[in-house]
Amino acid sequence: MIIACQDIQFDNKLSRERMNRATQIFGAAVIRRIICFSLYLLGVTRASIARQAGMPIESVKTVIRNIHNNGIGALEDRRRRHSVFLPLKEQKAPSNIKVNTEEQWICIKFAEKQQELKIPRNNRLQVRTLLLTMLNSGLLSMKETSELLELSTTQTRVLSERLDKEDIYSLLDKRQGQKKDYVITAEIKAEMIQQYIVNLACGEKRSGQVLSEQLKERCNLDLSPRTIRFHLERLGLSKIKQTLPKLIASLKKTQPDNK
């Protein structure tokens, strides 16, 4: 396959956004190696790659040689605990430790001492810190940890690496809008639930943006779409979006005709 680079349109804004997003997942070093090898495949000279990537030409040659010899694994730092690309050799958690969920709790049971550690599921930072620490210590498998955190295995690997290198602060959500997640009162949650149920029952859209606009108009609540989605998911309302309309329809059929 030959790509005519002169016919490709580039957008600097899109490039920055995509680079930032990819760097958060893979790390700057991996992205630099990907770009380096991609330019090499497109026929760019090693000297030009070195100038554009800000790398010594010998480093460029080393990256290309390592990828040729070792495949995709050469994109990563071999000191990483888990690979983002390569299939993980699944660890088996020790049989004397069991972790499960019970409604609002994460329960860690130690069979030998018949003791149990319980953490509120709503304490997201505490739950993430403990489960990822157990993963990094070999007490939980990647599959178990991902399921308990309700994340993909890739996201779980990235978080476990961050925790190892940057401490608990790396697990904090730094995106704008997150600050409001911790000041939502019971009354505000009730309005969110009410609006969601009304829209669901009437067959209207229930996106975070739509609900945000409706709550702003009806209750003068200034909530970001992301904050609304976050709390509705924690309240489990996404689980009833298929069953509630059917339940309402069946109840209507059983109501006596008062006319």
C-alpha positions in Angstrom: 0.0 0.0 0.0 1.4 3.4 -1.0 0.0 6.5 0.6 0.2 9.8 -1.2 1.1 12.0 1.7 0.9 15.2 -0.4 -2.9 14.6 -0.7 -3.5 14.3 3.0 -5.1 17.1 4.9 -3.7 17.8 8.4 -5.5 19.6 11.2 -3.3 20.9 14.1 -6.1 21.1 16.6 -7.2 17.6 15.9 -3.6 16.4 16.1 -3.2 18.0 19.6 -6.4 16.5 20.9 -5.7 13.0 19.6 -2.1 13.1 20.7 -3.1 14.2 24.2 -5.7 11.4 24.4 -3.4 8.7 23.2 -0.5 9.9 25.4 -2.7 9.5 28.5 -3.3 5.9 27.6 0.1 4.8 26.1 2.5 7.3 27.5 4.6 9.8 25.5 7.5 7.4 24.8 5.3 4.8 23.2 3.6 7.5 21.0 7.0 8.8 19.9 8.1 5.3 18.8 4.8 4.7 17.0 5.2 8.0 15.1 8.8 7.3 14.4 8.1 3.8 12.9 5.0 5.1 11.0 7.1 7.8 9.3 9.8 5.2 8.5 7.1 3.0 6.8 5.9 6.0 4.8 9.4 6.4 3.4 10.7 9.4 5.4 14.5 9.3 5.9 15.9 8.5 9.3 17.5 12.0 9.5 14.2 13.7 8.8 12.4 11.5 11.4 15.1 12.4 14.0 14.5 16.2 13.3 10.7 16.0 13.4 10.6 13.7 16.5 13.3 15.5 18.4 15.3 12.3 18.7 19.0 11.5 18.1 19.3 9.7 14.8 20.9 6.7 16.6 17.8 6.5 18.8 15.6 6.4 15.6 17.7 3.6 14.2 17.4 1.7 17.5 13.6 2.1 17.6 13.3 0.8 14.0 15.6 -2.1 14.6 13.9 -3.2 17.8 10.5 -3.2 16.2 11.8 -5.2 13.3 13.4 -7.7 15.6 10.9 -7.9 18.5 7.5 -6.8 17.1 4.9 -4.6 18.8 6.3 -5.3 22.2 9.3 -3.1 21.3 7.1 0.0 21.5 6.9 -0.3 25.3 9.4 0.1 28.1 10.2 -3.4 29.0 10.3 -2.4 32.7 6.5 -2.0 32.7 4.7 -4.4 34.9 1.9 -5.0 32.4 1.8 -4.6 28.6 -0.8 -2.5 27.0 -0.5 -4.3 23.7 0.4 -7.9 24.4 -2.0 -10.5 25.8 -1.7 -10.7 29.5 -0.7 -14.0 31.1 -3.7 -14.3 33.4 -2.8 -14.6 37.0 -4.8 -16.8 39.4 -5.7 -15.1 42.6 -4.8 -16.9 45.8 -7.7 -19.2 46.7 -7.7 -17.9 50.3 -8.8 -14.4 49.2 -12.2 -13.8 47.6 -13.5 -10.5 46.5 -17.2 -9.9 45.5 -19.8 -7.2 45.5 -22.8 -7.0 47.7 -25.2 -4.2 46.8 -23.4 -1.1 48.2 -20.2 -2.9 49.3 -17.0 -4.4 48.0 -16.3 -7.4 50.2 -12.8 -8.9 50.6 -12.9 -12.2 52.4 -9.8 -13.8 54.0 -10.7 -17.5 54.2 -7.9 -18.6 56.6 -8.8 -16.1 59.3 -12.5 -16.0 58.4 -12.4 -12.2 58.4 -13.9 -9.8 56.0 -13.0 -6.3 54.8 -15.9 -4.2 53.5 -15.6 -0.9 51.5 -18.5 1.3 50.4 -18.8 1.0 46.6 -19.4 4.8 46.4 -15.9 5.4 47.8 -14.4 5.2 44.3 -10.9 6.3 45.1 -10.6 4.0 48.1 -12.0 1.1 46.1 -9.6 1.7 43.2 -6.6 2.2 45.4 -7.2 -1.1 47.3 -8.1 -3.3 44.3 -5.3 -2.0 42.1 -2.8 -2.5 45.0 -4.0 -6.1 45.3 -3.6 -6.5 41.5 -0.1 -5.1 41.6 0.7 -7.5 44.5 -0.6 -10.5 42.7 -3.6 -11.0 45.0 -6.1 -10.3 42.2 -6.1 -11.2 38.6 -6.4 -8.5 35.9 -9.8 -10.0 34.8 -11.2 -9.9 38.3 -9.9 -6.4 39.0 -11.4 -5.1 35.7 -14.8 -6.6 36.4 -14.9 -5.2 40.0 -13.9 -1.7 38.8 -16.2 -2.0 35.8 -13.3 -0.9 33.5 -11.7 -2.5 30.4 -8.5 -4.4 31.0 -6.5 -1.7 29.1 -7.9 1.0 31.4 -7.1 -1.2 34.5 -3.5 -1.8 33.3 -3.0 2.0 32.8 -4.3 2.8 36.2 -2.2 0.1 37.9 0.9 1.5 36.3 0.0 5.0 37.3 -0.5 3.9 40.9 2.9 2.2 40.9 4.7 5.3 39.6 2.7 8.3 40.8 1.0 7.2 44.0 -2.7 7.6 44.7 -2.9 11.2 43.3 -2.7 9.6 39.8 -6.1 8.0 40.3 -7.9 11.3 40.9 -10.1 12.4 38.0 -8.6 15.6 36.8 -11.2 16.4 34.1 -13.3 19.5 34.5 -16.7 18.9 35.9 -15.7 16.2 38.3 -15.7 18.6 41.2 -19.5 18.8 41.2 -19.8 15.0 41.6 -19.0 15.3 45.3 -21.6 18.0 46.2 -24.8 16.5 44.7 -27.4 16.5 47.4 -30.2 14.0 47.8 -32.7 16.6 46.5 -30.7 17.1 43.3 -30.4 13.3 42.8 -34.2 13.1 43.2 -34.8 15.6 40.5 -32.3 13.8 38.2 -34.1 10.5 38.8 -37.5 12.0 38.3 -36.5 13.6 35.0 -34.8 10.4 33.8 -37.9 8.3 34.6 -40.3 10.8 32.9 -38.2 10.8 29.7 -37.9 7.0 29.8 -41.7 6.6 30.3 -42.5 9.1 27.5 -40.0 7.7 25.1 -37.9 10.9 25.0 -34.1 11.1 24.8 -32.2 10.6 28.0 -28.7 11.7 27.1 -26.7 13.7 29.6 -27.0 16.8 27.5 -30.8 16.6 27.2 -31.3 16.0 30.9 -28.9 18.8 31.7 -31.0 21.3 29.6 -34.3 20.0 31.0 -33.1 20.3 34.6 -31.8 23.8 33.9 -35.1 24.9 32.5 -37.4 23.1 35.0 -35.4 23.4 38.3 -32.7 26.0 37.5 -30.0 23.4 38.2 -26.7 23.9 36.5 -25.4 20.4 36.1 -22.9 19.2 33.5 -24.0 16.3 31.2 -21.0 14.3 32.6 -22.1 14.8 36.2 -25.6 13.6 35.4 -24.4 10.5 33.5 -22.0 9.7 36.4 -24.7 9.8 39.1 -27.4 8.0 37.0 -24.9 5.2 36.4 -24.1 4.9 40.1 -27.8 4.9 40.9 -28.2 1.9 38.5 -30.9 3.6 36.3 -29.3 2.5 33.1 -30.2 -1.1 34.1 -34.0 -0.3 33.9 -34.1 1.5 30.6 -35.3 -1.7 28.8 -37.6 -3.1 31.5 -39.4 0.0 32.9 -41.3 0.9 29.7 -42.5 -2.7 29.4 -43.6 -2.6 33.1 -45.5 0.6 32.6 -47.2 -0.8 29.5 -48.2 -3.9 31.3 -49.6 -1.9 34.3 -51.7 0.2 31.9 -53.3 -2.9 30.4 -54.3 -4.2 33.9 -55.8 -0.9 35.0 -59.7 -1.0 35.0 -61.4 1.2 32.5 -63.1 3.9 34.6 -65.0 5.4 31.7 
